[in-house]
Amino acid sequence: MFDLKAWAEYDVEWAAKDPYGFLTTVTLALTTLFLSRAVMSWKLAEMIEAGEKEQKKKQKHQENIAKAKRLKKD
């Protein structure tokens, strides 16, 4: 079983003995997480924009169809 208390004690001891190594490791780990989060956010924004663009295109198409039907009736 995973002992959280022992793991926390080890991390605190490591941070006390080698603070620069600890901070470097934590910074590298967090940087990769932040970069992956930024990439995923960017891709999500592109997907949302593409969906909105497609929705506007469909709406414009429906408006043109309705306009053409009205012109045929007149």
Steps between C-alpha positions, in 0.01 A plus 500: 500500500612854435611682815420867451660610825834337418491647150432850638781465753737393223404802289545741789839347579601520134390866481699581814818324383495610135265795453625593152470145371153471652382829352650413162318167495170653607538782245571256217202286595266798522630652176411188303152498654447869423620456142269205440213700650576793269506275193171335596338840564618626164362193321169532685474866398560401136231233523251746649576757229457238229168394648377858517610561142316187385190605694503845335542336160200272561290791626586708194412204278162459671432873465578484127267202456220682681562812291487298177174334605344838576606633158348196325165556677485862385 
